[in-house]
Amino acid sequence: MELSQDTKNILGLQLPTDPRWVNLAEKSLEDILTDHAYCEQKAATSCISLIQRYSNKERMVTELSPIVTEEWGHFRLVLAELHKRKLKLGKQRKDEYVNALLEFQRKGGHIDDRFLDQMLTMALIEARSCERFKRLSEGLNDEYMQKFYRRFMESEAGHYTLFIELAETYIDKEKVRRRWKEWLDYEAEIIQTLDLRGDRIH
């Protein structure tokens, strides 16, 4: 169940998810759906925060506005799936993966550098989510859930590229690419250090 080389190139991720993760996730469906729901919710609220913070960046505001609606729609889809299966939306848990990414963001310096890191953080989260959803769409034994996650995989792939494009709209392309390489290397280190858990999307 390895990702194709084309998929790796498109996403840019340095380290694929351990295939055993799907088997763990399948045994913790309520937990994985709960975590997925909160991931979609946080994606929507993060886009809202970016729109509020950078309201002067017209293209970004225009492009992210429908993403807010889409991500919230995804939250509702996952919530409906939980209800259909008579499962409960559990408590939101600490996202160690995202918290580790946030530690790599530039906190001081020029506002453009902070903006760039925020765009690349979002791109990386979407890329890793896409890769995880691909794993689920190919590795789960339930054919319905395979299709369920393929839908999310296709959506996240589009989001990933959008955040890269938005960064390049406002920041020199070469600078974006250099920093993106640093982010990819850092993210690979995070994946290596985090425990393999089937109750988390990341």
DOFIMI-778740 format. One record per atom (N, C-alpha, C): residue number from 1; residue in three letters; atom name; y, z, x. Coordinates in nm, 2 decimals, decimal comma, always signed. Example, Ala and Ser with C-alpha at 12.3 -4.5 7.8 and 13.67 -1.06 7.14 Angstrom:
1 ALA N -0,57 +0,78 +1,32 $
1 ALA CA -0,45 +0,78 +1,23 $
1 ALA C -0,33 +0,78 +1,32 $
2 SER N -0,22 +0,71 +1,28 $
2 SER CA -0,11 +0,71 +1,37 $
2 SER C +0,00 +0,79 +1,29 $
//
This chain:
1 MET N -0,12 +0,00 +0,08 $
1 MET CA +0,00 +0,00 +0,00 $
1 MET C +0,13 +0,00 +0,09 $
2 GLU N +0,12 -0,07 +0,20 $
2 GLU CA +0,23 -0,08 +0,29 $
2 GLU C +0,34 -0,17 +0,23 $
3 LEU N +0,47 -0,14 +0,25 $
3 LEU CA +0,57 -0,23 +0,21 $
3 LEU C +0,56 -0,36 +0,29 $
4 SER N +0,60 -0,47 +0,23 $
4 SER CA +0,60 -0,60 +0,30 $
4 SER C +0,71 -0,59 +0,40 $
5 GLN N +0,70 -0,68 +0,50 $
5 GLN CA +0,81 -0,68 +0,61 $
5 GLN C +0,94 -0,72 +0,55 $
6 ASP N +0,94 -0,81 +0,44 $
6 ASP CA +1,06 -0,86 +0,38 $
6 ASP C +1,13 -0,74 +0,31 $
7 THR N +1,05 -0,65 +0,24 $
7 THR CA +1,11 -0,54 +0,18 $
7 THR C +1,17 -0,44 +0,28 $
8 LYS N +1,11 -0,42 +0,39 $
8 LYS CA +1,16 -0,33 +0,50 $
8 LYS C +1,29 -0,39 +0,55 $
9 ASN N +1,30 -0,52 +0,57 $
9 ASN CA +1,42 -0,58 +0,62 $
9 ASN C +1,53 -0,57 +0,52 $
10 ILE N +1,50 -0,59 +0,39 $
10 ILE CA +1,61 -0,59 +0,29 $
10 ILE C +1,66 -0,45 +0,28 $
11 LEU N +1,58 -0,35 +0,28 $
11 LEU CA +1,62 -0,21 +0,27 $
11 LEU C +1,68 -0,15 +0,40 $
12 GLY N +1,62 -0,20 +0,51 $
12 GLY CA +1,67 -0,15 +0,64 $
12 GLY C +1,61 -0,02 +0,68 $
13 LEU N +1,53 +0,05 +0,59 $
13 LEU CA +1,48 +0,18 +0,63 $
13 LEU C +1,39 +0,17 +0,75 $
14 GLN N +1,40 +0,27 +0,84 $
14 GLN CA +1,33 +0,27 +0,96 $
14 GLN C +1,19 +0,33 +0,95 $
15 LEU N +1,17 +0,41 +0,85 $
15 LEU CA +1,04 +0,48 +0,83 $
15 LEU C +0,99 +0,47 +0,69 $
16 PRO N +0,88 +0,41 +0,66 $
16 PRO CA +0,83 +0,40 +0,52 $
16 PRO C +0,77 +0,54 +0,48 $
17 THR N +0,77 +0,56 +0,35 $
17 THR CA +0,71 +0,68 +0,29 $
17 THR C +0,57 +0,68 +0,31 $
18 ASP N +0,52 +0,80 +0,34 $
18 ASP CA +0,37 +0,82 +0,36 $
18 ASP C +0,30 +0,79 +0,23 $
19 PRO N +0,20 +0,69 +0,23 $
19 PRO CA +0,14 +0,65 +0,11 $
19 PRO C +0,08 +0,77 +0,03 $
20 ARG N +0,05 +0,88 +0,09 $
20 ARG CA -0,01 +0,99 +0,02 $
20 ARG C +0,08 +1,06 -0,08 $
21 TRP N +0,21 +1,03 -0,06 $
21 TRP CA +0,31 +1,08 -0,15 $
21 TRP C +0,29 +1,05 -0,29 $
22 VAL N +0,24 +0,92 -0,32 $
22 VAL CA +0,22 +0,87 -0,45 $
22 VAL C +0,11 +0,96 -0,52 $
23 ASN N +0,00 +0,99 -0,44 $
23 ASN CA -0,11 +1,06 -0,50 $
23 ASN C -0,06 +1,20 -0,53 $
24 LEU N +0,02 +1,26 -0,45 $
24 LEU CA +0,08 +1,39 -0,49 $
24 LEU C +0,17 +1,39 -0,61 $
25 ALA N +0,25 +1,28 -0,62 $
25 ALA CA +0,34 +1,27 -0,73 $
25 ALA C +0,26 +1,25 -0,86 $
26 GLU N +0,15 +1,18 -0,86 $
26 GLU CA +0,07 +1,15 -0,98 $
26 GLU C +0,02 +1,28 -1,03 $
27 LYS N -0,01 +1,38 -0,95 $
27 LYS CA -0,06 +1,51 -0,99 $
27 LYS C +0,05 +1,60 -1,04 $
28 SER N +0,17 +1,56 -1,02 $
28 SER CA +0,29 +1,65 -1,06 $
28 SER C +0,38 +1,57 -1,15 $
29 LEU N +0,33 +1,50 -1,25 $
29 LEU CA +0,41 +1,41 -1,33 $
29 LEU C +0,53 +1,48 -1,39 $
30 GLU N +0,51 +1,59 -1,45 $
30 GLU CA +0,63 +1,66 -1,51 $
30 GLU C +0,74 +1,70 -1,41 $
31 ASP N +0,70 +1,74 -1,29 $
31 ASP CA +0,79 +1,77 -1,18 $
31 ASP C +0,86 +1,65 -1,13 $
32 ILE N +0,79 +1,54 -1,11 $
32 ILE CA +0,85 +1,42 -1,06 $
32 ILE C +0,94 +1,36 -1,16 $
33 LEU N +0,91 +1,36 -1,28 $
33 LEU CA +1,00 +1,31 -1,39 $
33 LEU C +1,12 +1,39 -1,40 $
34 THR N +1,11 +1,52 -1,39 $
34 THR CA +1,22 +1,61 -1,39 $
34 THR C +1,32 +1,59 -1,28 $
35 ASP N +1,26 +1,58 -1,16 $
35 ASP CA +1,34 +1,55 -1,04 $
35 ASP C +1,41 +1,41 -1,05 $
36 HIS N +1,34 +1,32 -1,10 $
36 HIS CA +1,39 +1,18 -1,12 $
36 HIS C +1,51 +1,19 -1,22 $
37 ALA N +1,49 +1,26 -1,33 $
37 ALA CA +1,60 +1,27 -1,42 $
37 ALA C +1,73 +1,32 -1,36 $
38 TYR N +1,72 +1,43 -1,28 $
38 TYR CA +1,83 +1,48 -1,22 $
38 TYR C +1,89 +1,39 -1,11 $
39 CYS N +1,81 +1,31 -1,04 $
39 CYS CA +1,86 +1,22 -0,95 $
39 CYS C +1,95 +1,11 -1,02 $
40 GLU N +1,91 +1,07 -1,13 $
40 GLU CA +1,99 +0,97 -1,21 $
40 GLU C +2,12 +1,03 -1,26 $
41 GLN N +2,11 +1,16 -1,30 $
41 GLN CA +2,23 +1,23 -1,34 $
41 GLN C +2,33 +1,24 -1,23 $
42 LYS N +2,28 +1,28 -1,11 $
42 LYS CA +2,36 +1,30 -1,00 $
42 LYS C +2,42 +1,17 -0,95 $
43 ALA N +2,35 +1,06 -0,96 $
43 ALA CA +2,40 +0,93 -0,92 $
43 ALA C +2,52 +0,90 -1,01 $
44 ALA N +2,51 +0,92 -1,14 $
44 ALA CA +2,62 +0,89 -1,23 $
44 ALA C +2,74 +0,98 -1,20 $
45 THR N +2,72 +1,11 -1,18 $
45 THR CA +2,84 +1,20 -1,15 $
45 THR C +2,90 +1,17 -1,02 $
46 SER N +2,82 +1,13 -0,92 $
46 SER CA +2,87 +1,09 -0,79 $
46 SER C +2,96 +0,97 -0,80 $
47 CYS N +2,92 +0,87 -0,88 $
47 CYS CA +3,01 +0,75 -0,90 $
47 CYS C +3,14 +0,79 -0,97 $
48 ILE N +3,13 +0,88 -1,06 $
48 ILE CA +3,25 +0,93 -1,13 $
48 ILE C +3,35 +1,00 -1,03 $
49 SER N +3,29 +1,08 -0,94 $
49 SER CA +3,37 +1,15 -0,84 $
49 SER C +3,44 +1,05 -0,74 $
50 LEU N +3,36 +0,94 -0,71 $
50 LEU CA +3,42 +0,84 -0,62 $
50 LEU C +3,53 +0,77 -0,69 $
51 ILE N +3,52 +0,74 -0,81 $
51 ILE CA +3,63 +0,67 -0,89 $
51 ILE C +3,75 +0,76 -0,89 $
52 GLN N +3,73 +0,89 -0,92 $
52 GLN CA +3,84 +0,98 -0,92 $
52 GLN C +3,91 +1,00 -0,79 $
53 ARG N +3,83 +1,00 -0,68 $
53 ARG CA +3,88 +1,02 -0,55 $
53 ARG C +3,95 +0,90 -0,49 $
54 TYR N +3,90 +0,78 -0,52 $
54 TYR CA +3,96 +0,66 -0,46 $
54 TYR C +4,00 +0,56 -0,57 $
55 SER N +4,08 +0,62 -0,66 $
55 SER CA +4,13 +0,54 -0,78 $
55 SER C +4,21 +0,42 -0,74 $
56 ASN N +4,27 +0,42 -0,62 $
56 ASN CA +4,35 +0,31 -0,57 $
56 ASN C +4,27 +0,19 -0,52 $
57 LYS N +4,14 +0,21 -0,51 $
57 LYS CA +4,05 +0,10 -0,46 $
57 LYS C +4,00 +0,03 -0,59 $
58 GLU N +4,07 -0,08 -0,63 $
58 GLU CA +4,05 -0,14 -0,76 $
58 GLU C +3,91 -0,20 -0,77 $
59 ARG N +3,86 -0,27 -0,67 $
59 ARG CA +3,73 -0,33 -0,68 $
59 ARG C +3,62 -0,23 -0,69 $
60 MET N +3,63 -0,12 -0,61 $
60 MET CA +3,53 -0,01 -0,62 $
60 MET C +3,53 +0,05 -0,76 $
61 VAL N +3,65 +0,08 -0,82 $
61 VAL CA +3,65 +0,14 -0,95 $
61 VAL C +3,59 +0,04 -1,05 $
62 THR N +3,62 -0,09 -1,04 $
62 THR CA +3,57 -0,19 -1,14 $
62 THR C +3,42 -0,20 -1,12 $
63 GLU N +3,37 -0,20 -1,00 $
63 GLU CA +3,22 -0,22 -0,98 $
63 GLU C +3,14 -0,09 -1,01 $
64 LEU N +3,20 +0,03 -0,99 $
64 LEU CA +3,12 +0,15 -1,01 $
64 LEU C +3,12 +0,19 -1,16 $
65 SER N +3,22 +0,15 -1,23 $
65 SER CA +3,23 +0,19 -1,37 $
65 SER C +3,10 +0,16 -1,45 $
66 PRO N +3,05 +0,04 -1,45 $
66 PRO CA +2,93 +0,01 -1,52 $
66 PRO C +2,80 +0,08 -1,46 $
67 ILE N +2,81 +0,11 -1,33 $
67 ILE CA +2,70 +0,19 -1,27 $
67 ILE C +2,69 +0,33 -1,33 $
68 VAL N +2,80 +0,39 -1,36 $
68 VAL CA +2,80 +0,52 -1,42 $
68 VAL C +2,72 +0,51 -1,55 $
69 THR N +2,75 +0,41 -1,63 $
69 THR CA +2,68 +0,39 -1,76 $
69 THR C +2,53 +0,37 -1,74 $
70 GLU N +2,50 +0,28 -1,64 $
70 GLU CA +2,36 +0,25 -1,61 $
70 GLU C +2,28 +0,37 -1,57 $
71 GLU N +2,34 +0,44 -1,47 $
71 GLU CA +2,27 +0,56 -1,42 $
71 GLU C +2,24 +0,66 -1,53 $
72 TRP N +2,34 +0,68 -1,62 $
72 TRP CA +2,33 +0,78 -1,73 $
72 TRP C +2,22 +0,73 -1,82 $
73 GLY N +2,22 +0,59 -1,84 $
73 GLY CA +2,11 +0,54 -1,93 $
73 GLY C +1,98 +0,56 -1,87 $
74 HIS N +1,97 +0,56 -1,73 $
74 HIS CA +1,84 +0,59 -1,67 $
74 HIS C +1,80 +0,73 -1,69 $
75 PHE N +1,90 +0,82 -1,68 $
75 PHE CA +1,87 +0,96 -1,71 $
75 PHE C +1,81 +0,98 -1,85 $
76 ARG N +1,86 +0,91 -1,95 $
76 ARG CA +1,82 +0,92 -2,09 $
76 ARG C +1,68 +0,86 -2,10 $
77 LEU N +1,65 +0,75 -2,02 $
77 LEU CA +1,51 +0,69 -2,03 $
77 LEU C +1,41 +0,79 -1,97 $
78 VAL N +1,44 +0,85 -1,86 $
78 VAL CA +1,35 +0,95 -1,80 $
78 VAL C +1,33 +1,07 -1,90 $
79 LEU N +1,44 +1,11 -1,95 $
79 LEU CA +1,43 +1,23 -2,05 $
79 LEU C +1,34 +1,19 -2,17 $
80 ALA N +1,36 +1,07 -2,22 $
80 ALA CA +1,28 +1,02 -2,33 $
80 ALA C +1,13 +1,02 -2,30 $
81 GLU N +1,10 +0,98 -2,17 $
81 GLU CA +0,96 +0,97 -2,13 $
81 GLU C +0,90 +1,11 -2,12 $
82 LEU N +0,98 +1,21 -2,07 $
82 LEU CA +0,93 +1,35 -2,07 $
82 LEU C +0,90 +1,39 -2,21 $
83 HIS N +0,99 +1,37 -2,31 $
83 HIS CA +0,97 +1,41 -2,45 $
83 HIS C +0,85 +1,34 -2,51 $
84 LYS N +0,84 +1,22 -2,48 $
84 LYS CA +0,72 +1,14 -2,54 $
84 LYS C +0,59 +1,20 -2,49 $
85 ARG N +0,59 +1,25 -2,37 $
85 ARG CA +0,46 +1,31 -2,32 $
85 ARG C +0,45 +1,46 -2,34 $
86 LYS N +0,55 +1,51 -2,42 $
86 LYS CA +0,56 +1,65 -2,45 $
86 LYS C +0,57 +1,74 -2,33 $
87 LEU N +0,64 +1,69 -2,23 $
87 LEU CA +0,67 +1,76 -2,11 $
87 LEU C +0,82 +1,81 -2,12 $
88 LYS N +0,85 +1,90 -2,04 $
88 LYS CA +0,99 +1,96 -2,04 $
88 LYS C +1,07 +1,93 -1,92 $
89 LEU N +1,20 +1,91 -1,94 $
89 LEU CA +1,29 +1,89 -1,83 $
89 LEU C +1,31 +2,03 -1,77 $
90 GLY N +1,26 +2,04 -1,65 $
90 GLY CA +1,26 +2,17 -1,58 $
90 GLY C +1,40 +2,20 -1,52 $
91 LYS N +1,41 +2,30 -1,44 $
91 LYS CA +1,53 +2,33 -1,37 $
91 LYS C +1,56 +2,23 -1,25 $
92 GLN N +1,69 +2,21 -1,23 $
92 GLN CA +1,72 +2,13 -1,12 $
92 GLN C +1,70 +2,20 -0,99 $
93 ARG N +1,63 +2,13 -0,89 $
93 ARG CA +1,60 +2,20 -0,77 $
93 ARG C +1,69 +2,15 -0,66 $
94 LYS N +1,69 +2,23 -0,55 $
94 LYS CA +1,77 +2,19 -0,43 $
94 LYS C +1,72 +2,06 -0,37 $
95 ASP N +1,81 +1,97 -0,35 $
95 ASP CA +1,77 +1,84 -0,29 $
95 ASP C +1,79 +1,84 -0,14 $
96 GLU N +1,68 +1,88 -0,07 $
96 GLU CA +1,69 +1,90 +0,08 $
96 GLU C +1,73 +1,77 +0,15 $
97 TYR N +1,68 +1,66 +0,09 $
97 TYR CA +1,70 +1,53 +0,15 $
97 TYR C +1,85 +1,49 +0,15 $
98 VAL N +1,91 +1,50 +0,03 $
98 VAL CA +2,05 +1,47 +0,01 $
98 VAL C +2,14 +1,56 +0,09 $
99 ASN N +2,10 +1,69 +0,08 $
99 ASN CA +2,18 +1,79 +0,16 $
99 ASN C +2,18 +1,76 +0,31 $
100 ALA N +2,07 +1,71 +0,36 $
100 ALA CA +2,06 +1,68 +0,50 $
100 ALA C +2,15 +1,55 +0,53 $
101 LEU N +2,15 +1,46 +0,44 $
101 LEU CA +2,24 +1,34 +0,45 $
101 LEU C +2,39 +1,39 +0,45 $
102 LEU N +2,42 +1,48 +0,36 $
102 LEU CA +2,56 +1,52 +0,36 $
102 LEU C +2,61 +1,58 +0,49 $
103 GLU N +2,52 +1,65 +0,56 $
103 GLU CA +2,56 +1,71 +0,69 $
103 GLU C +2,60 +1,61 +0,79 $
104 PHE N +2,56 +1,48 +0,77 $
104 PHE CA +2,59 +1,37 +0,87 $
104 PHE C +2,72 +1,31 +0,84 $
105 GLN N +2,78 +1,33 +0,72 $
105 GLN CA +2,90 +1,27 +0,68 $
105 GLN C +3,02 +1,33 +0,76 $
106 ARG N +3,11 +1,24 +0,80 $
106 ARG CA +3,23 +1,28 +0,86 $
106 ARG C +3,32 +1,36 +0,76 $
107 LYS N +3,36 +1,48 +0,80 $
107 LYS CA +3,44 +1,56 +0,71 $
107 LYS C +3,59 +1,56 +0,74 $
108 GLY N +3,62 +1,53 +0,87 $
108 GLY CA +3,76 +1,52 +0,91 $
108 GLY C +3,80 +1,38 +0,95 $
109 GLY N +3,91 +1,37 +1,02 $
109 GLY CA +3,95 +1,23 +1,07 $
109 GLY C +4,01 +1,15 +0,96 $
110 HIS N +4,01 +1,02 +0,98 $
110 HIS CA +4,08 +0,93 +0,90 $
110 HIS C +4,01 +0,91 +0,76 $
111 ILE N +4,08 +0,89 +0,66 $
111 ILE CA +4,02 +0,88 +0,52 $
111 ILE C +3,93 +0,76 +0,51 $
112 ASP N +3,95 +0,66 +0,59 $
112 ASP CA +3,86 +0,54 +0,59 $
112 ASP C +3,72 +0,58 +0,64 $
113 ASP N +3,72 +0,66 +0,74 $
113 ASP CA +3,59 +0,70 +0,80 $
113 ASP C +3,51 +0,79 +0,69 $
114 ARG N +3,58 +0,87 +0,62 $
114 ARG CA +3,52 +0,95 +0,52 $
114 ARG C +3,47 +0,86 +0,41 $
115 PHE N +3,55 +0,77 +0,37 $
115 PHE CA +3,51 +0,68 +0,26 $
115 PHE C +3,39 +0,60 +0,30 $
116 LEU N +3,39 +0,55 +0,43 $
116 LEU CA +3,27 +0,47 +0,47 $
116 LEU C +3,15 +0,55 +0,47 $
117 ASP N +3,15 +0,67 +0,51 $
117 ASP CA +3,03 +0,76 +0,51 $
117 ASP C +2,98 +0,79 +0,37 $
118 GLN N +3,08 +0,80 +0,28 $
118 GLN CA +3,04 +0,83 +0,14 $
118 GLN C +2,97 +0,71 +0,08 $
119 MET N +3,02 +0,59 +0,11 $
119 MET CA +2,96 +0,47 +0,06 $
119 MET C +2,82 +0,45 +0,12 $
120 LEU N +2,80 +0,48 +0,25 $
120 LEU CA +2,68 +0,46 +0,32 $
120 LEU C +2,57 +0,56 +0,27 $
121 THR N +2,62 +0,68 +0,24 $
121 THR CA +2,53 +0,79 +0,19 $
121 THR C +2,47 +0,74 +0,06 $
122 MET N +2,56 +0,69 -0,03 $
122 MET CA +2,51 +0,64 -0,16 $
122 MET C +2,41 +0,52 -0,14 $
123 ALA N +2,45 +0,43 -0,05 $
123 ALA CA +2,36 +0,32 -0,02 $
123 ALA C +2,22 +0,36 +0,03 $
124 LEU N +2,22 +0,46 +0,11 $
124 LEU CA +2,10 +0,51 +0,17 $
124 LEU C +2,01 +0,58 +0,06 $
125 ILE N +2,07 +0,66 -0,02 $
125 ILE CA +2,00 +0,73 -0,13 $
125 ILE C +1,94 +0,62 -0,22 $
126 GLU N +2,02 +0,52 -0,26 $
126 GLU CA +1,96 +0,41 -0,34 $
126 GLU C +1,85 +0,34 -0,28 $
127 ALA N +1,86 +0,31 -0,15 $
127 ALA CA +1,76 +0,24 -0,07 $
127 ALA C +1,63 +0,32 -0,07 $
128 ARG N +1,64 +0,45 -0,04 $
128 ARG CA +1,52 +0,53 -0,03 $
128 ARG C +1,46 +0,55 -0,17 $
129 SER N +1,54 +0,56 -0,27 $
129 SER CA +1,49 +0,57 -0,41 $
129 SER C +1,42 +0,44 -0,45 $
130 CYS N +1,48 +0,33 -0,41 $
130 CYS CA +1,41 +0,20 -0,44 $
130 CYS C +1,27 +0,19 -0,37 $
131 GLU N +1,27 +0,24 -0,25 $
131 GLU CA +1,14 +0,24 -0,18 $
131 GLU C +1,04 +0,33 -0,24 $
132 ARG N +1,08 +0,45 -0,29 $
132 ARG CA +0,99 +0,54 -0,35 $
132 ARG C +0,95 +0,48 -0,49 $
133 PHE N +1,04 +0,42 -0,56 $
133 PHE CA +1,00 +0,36 -0,69 $
133 PHE C +0,90 +0,25 -0,67 $
134 LYS N +0,92 +0,17 -0,56 $
134 LYS CA +0,82 +0,07 -0,53 $
134 LYS C +0,68 +0,13 -0,51 $
135 ARG N +0,68 +0,23 -0,43 $
135 ARG CA +0,55 +0,30 -0,41 $
135 ARG C +0,49 +0,34 -0,54 $
136 LEU N +0,56 +0,40 -0,63 $
136 LEU CA +0,51 +0,44 -0,76 $
136 LEU C +0,46 +0,32 -0,84 $
137 SER N +0,54 +0,22 -0,84 $
137 SER CA +0,51 +0,10 -0,92 $
137 SER C +0,38 +0,03 -0,87 $
138 GLU N +0,35 +0,05 -0,75 $
138 GLU CA +0,23 -0,01 -0,69 $
138 GLU C +0,11 +0,08 -0,68 $
139 GLY N +0,14 +0,21 -0,67 $
139 GLY CA +0,03 +0,30 -0,64 $
139 GLY C -0,02 +0,39 -0,75 $
140 LEU N +0,05 +0,41 -0,86 $
140 LEU CA +0,01 +0,49 -0,97 $
140 LEU C -0,11 +0,42 -1,04 $
141 ASN N -0,20 +0,50 -1,09 $
141 ASN CA -0,31 +0,45 -1,17 $
141 ASN C -0,28 +0,41 -1,31 $
142 ASP N -0,17 +0,47 -1,36 $
142 ASP CA -0,13 +0,44 -1,50 $
142 ASP C -0,05 +0,31 -1,50 $
143 GLU N -0,10 +0,21 -1,57 $
143 GLU CA -0,03 +0,08 -1,57 $
143 GLU C +0,11 +0,08 -1,63 $
144 TYR N +0,12 +0,16 -1,74 $
144 TYR CA +0,25 +0,18 -1,81 $
144 TYR C +0,35 +0,24 -1,71 $
145 MET N +0,31 +0,34 -1,63 $
145 MET CA +0,40 +0,41 -1,54 $
145 MET C +0,43 +0,31 -1,42 $
146 GLN N +0,34 +0,23 -1,39 $
146 GLN CA +0,37 +0,13 -1,28 $
146 GLN C +0,49 +0,04 -1,33 $
147 LYS N +0,49 -0,01 -1,45 $
147 LYS CA +0,59 -0,09 -1,50 $
147 LYS C +0,72 -0,01 -1,52 $
148 PHE N +0,71 +0,11 -1,56 $
148 PHE CA +0,82 +0,20 -1,58 $
148 PHE C +0,90 +0,21 -1,45 $
149 TYR N +0,83 +0,23 -1,34 $
149 TYR CA +0,90 +0,25 -1,21 $
149 TYR C +0,94 +0,12 -1,15 $
150 ARG N +0,87 +0,01 -1,18 $
150 ARG CA +0,92 -0,12 -1,13 $
150 ARG C +1,06 -0,15 -1,18 $
151 ARG N +1,08 -0,11 -1,30 $
151 ARG CA +1,22 -0,13 -1,36 $
151 ARG C +1,32 -0,06 -1,29 $
152 PHE N +1,29 +0,06 -1,25 $
152 PHE CA +1,39 +0,14 -1,17 $
152 PHE C +1,41 +0,09 -1,03 $
153 MET N +1,29 +0,04 -0,97 $
153 MET CA +1,30 -0,01 -0,84 $
153 MET C +1,39 -0,13 -0,83 $
154 GLU N +1,39 -0,22 -0,93 $
154 GLU CA +1,47 -0,34 -0,93 $
154 GLU C +1,62 -0,30 -0,94 $
155 SER N +1,65 -0,20 -1,02 $
155 SER CA +1,78 -0,16 -1,04 $
155 SER C +1,84 -0,10 -0,91 $
156 GLU N +1,76 -0,01 -0,85 $
156 GLU CA +1,81 +0,06 -0,73 $
156 GLU C +1,84 -0,04 -0,61 $
157 ALA N +1,76 -0,14 -0,61 $
157 ALA CA +1,78 -0,24 -0,50 $
157 ALA C +1,92 -0,31 -0,51 $
158 GLY N +1,96 -0,33 -0,64 $
158 GLY CA +2,09 -0,39 -0,66 $
158 GLY C +2,21 -0,29 -0,62 $
159 HIS N +2,18 -0,17 -0,65 $
159 HIS CA +2,28 -0,06 -0,63 $
159 HIS C +2,30 -0,05 -0,48 $
160 TYR N +2,19 -0,05 -0,40 $
160 TYR CA +2,20 -0,03 -0,26 $
160 TYR C +2,29 -0,13 -0,20 $
161 THR N +2,27 -0,26 -0,23 $
161 THR CA +2,35 -0,37 -0,17 $
161 THR C +2,50 -0,36 -0,22 $
162 LEU N +2,52 -0,31 -0,34 $
162 LEU CA +2,66 -0,30 -0,39 $
162 LEU C +2,74 -0,20 -0,30 $
163 PHE N +2,68 -0,09 -0,27 $
163 PHE CA +2,76 +0,01 -0,19 $
163 PHE C +2,79 -0,04 -0,05 $
164 ILE N +2,70 -0,12 +0,01 $
164 ILE CA +2,72 -0,18 +0,14 $
164 ILE C +2,84 -0,28 +0,13 $
165 GLU N +2,83 -0,36 +0,02 $
165 GLU CA +2,94 -0,46 +0,00 $
165 GLU C +3,08 -0,39 -0,03 $
166 LEU N +3,08 -0,28 -0,10 $
166 LEU CA +3,20 -0,21 -0,12 $
166 LEU C +3,26 -0,16 +0,01 $
167 ALA N +3,17 -0,11 +0,09 $
167 ALA CA +3,22 -0,06 +0,22 $
167 ALA C +3,28 -0,17 +0,30 $
168 GLU N +3,22 -0,29 +0,30 $
168 GLU CA +3,27 -0,40 +0,37 $
168 GLU C +3,40 -0,46 +0,31 $
169 THR N +3,42 -0,43 +0,18 $
169 THR CA +3,55 -0,47 +0,12 $
169 THR C +3,67 -0,41 +0,18 $
170 TYR N +3,65 -0,28 +0,22 $
170 TYR CA +3,77 -0,20 +0,27 $
170 TYR C +3,77 -0,17 +0,42 $
171 ILE N +3,65 -0,19 +0,48 $
171 ILE CA +3,63 -0,15 +0,62 $
171 ILE C +3,58 -0,27 +0,70 $
172 ASP N +3,62 -0,28 +0,82 $
172 ASP CA +3,58 -0,39 +0,91 $
172 ASP C +3,42 -0,40 +0,91 $
173 LYS N +3,37 -0,52 +0,88 $
173 LYS CA +3,23 -0,54 +0,87 $
173 LYS C +3,15 -0,49 +0,99 $
174 GLU N +3,20 -0,52 +1,11 $
174 GLU CA +3,12 -0,48 +1,23 $
174 GLU C +3,12 -0,32 +1,24 $
175 LYS N +3,22 -0,26 +1,20 $
175 LYS CA +3,23 -0,11 +1,20 $
175 LYS C +3,13 -0,06 +1,10 $
176 VAL N +3,12 -0,12 +0,98 $
176 VAL CA +3,02 -0,08 +0,88 $
176 VAL C +2,88 -0,10 +0,93 $
177 ARG N +2,85 -0,21 +0,99 $
177 ARG CA +2,71 -0,23 +1,04 $
177 ARG C +2,68 -0,13 +1,15 $
178 ARG N +2,77 -0,10 +1,24 $
178 ARG CA +2,74 +0,00 +1,35 $
178 ARG C +2,71 +0,13 +1,29 $
179 ARG N +2,79 +0,17 +1,19 $
179 ARG CA +2,77 +0,31 +1,13 $
179 ARG C +2,65 +0,31 +1,05 $
180 TRP N +2,62 +0,20 +0,98 $
180 TRP CA +2,50 +0,19 +0,90 $
180 TRP C +2,37 +0,21 +0,99 $
181 LYS N +2,37 +0,15 +1,11 $
181 LYS CA +2,26 +0,17 +1,20 $
181 LYS C +2,24 +0,32 +1,24 $
182 GLU N +2,35 +0,38 +1,26 $
182 GLU CA +2,35 +0,53 +1,29 $
182 GLU C +2,29 +0,61 +1,17 $
183 TRP N +2,33 +0,57 +1,05 $
183 TRP CA +2,28 +0,63 +0,93 $
183 TRP C +2,13 +0,61 +0,92 $
184 LEU N +2,08 +0,49 +0,94 $
184 LEU CA +1,94 +0,46 +0,93 $
184 LEU C +1,86 +0,54 +1,03 $
185 ASP N +1,91 +0,55 +1,15 $
185 ASP CA +1,83 +0,63 +1,25 $
185 ASP C +1,83 +0,78 +1,21 $
186 TYR N +1,94 +0,83 +1,16 $
186 TYR CA +1,95 +0,97 +1,12 $
186 TYR C +1,85 +0,99 +1,01 $
187 GLU N +1,85 +0,90 +0,91 $
187 GLU CA +1,77 +0,92 +0,79 $
187 GLU C +1,62 +0,92 +0,83 $
188 ALA N +1,58 +0,84 +0,93 $
188 ALA CA +1,44 +0,84 +0,97 $
188 ALA C +1,40 +0,97 +1,03 $
189 GLU N +1,49 +1,04 +1,10 $
189 GLU CA +1,47 +1,17 +1,15 $
189 GLU C +1,45 +1,27 +1,04 $
190 ILE N +1,53 +1,26 +0,93 $
190 ILE CA +1,51 +1,35 +0,82 $
190 ILE C +1,38 +1,33 +0,75 $
191 ILE N +1,33 +1,21 +0,73 $
191 ILE CA +1,20 +1,18 +0,67 $
191 ILE C +1,09 +1,24 +0,75 $
192 GLN N +1,10 +1,24 +0,88 $
192 GLN CA +1,00 +1,29 +0,97 $
192 GLN C +0,99 +1,45 +0,96 $
193 THR N +1,10 +1,51 +0,94 $
193 THR CA +1,11 +1,66 +0,94 $
193 THR C +1,08 +1,72 +0,80 $
194 LEU N +1,11 +1,65 +0,69 $
194 LEU CA +1,09 +1,71 +0,56 $
194 LEU C +0,94 +1,71 +0,53 $
195 ASP N +0,90 +1,82 +0,46 $
195 ASP CA +0,76 +1,83 +0,41 $
195 ASP C +0,73 +1,72 +0,31 $
196 LEU N +0,61 +1,67 +0,30 $
196 LEU CA +0,57 +1,57 +0,21 $
196 LEU C +0,54 +1,64 +0,07 $
197 ARG N +0,62 +1,62 -0,03 $
197 ARG CA +0,61 +1,69 -0,15 $
197 ARG C +0,60 +1,60 -0,27 $
198 GLY N +0,51 +1,62 -0,36 $
198 GLY CA +0,49 +1,53 -0,47 $
198 GLY C +0,57 +1,56 -0,59 $
199 ASP N +0,65 +1,67 -0,58 $
199 ASP CA +0,74 +1,71 -0,70 $
199 ASP C +0,88 +1,67 -0,68 $
200 ARG N +0,91 +1,58 -0,58 $
200 ARG CA +1,04 +1,53 -0,55 $
200 ARG C +1,04 +1,38 -0,54 $
201 ILE N +1,15 +1,31 -0,58 $
201 ILE CA +1,17 +1,17 -0,56 $
201 ILE C +1,20 +1,15 -0,41 $
202 HIS N +1,28 +1,24 -0,35 $
202 HIS CA +1,32 +1,23 -0,21 $
202 HIS C +1,25 +1,34 -0,13 $
//
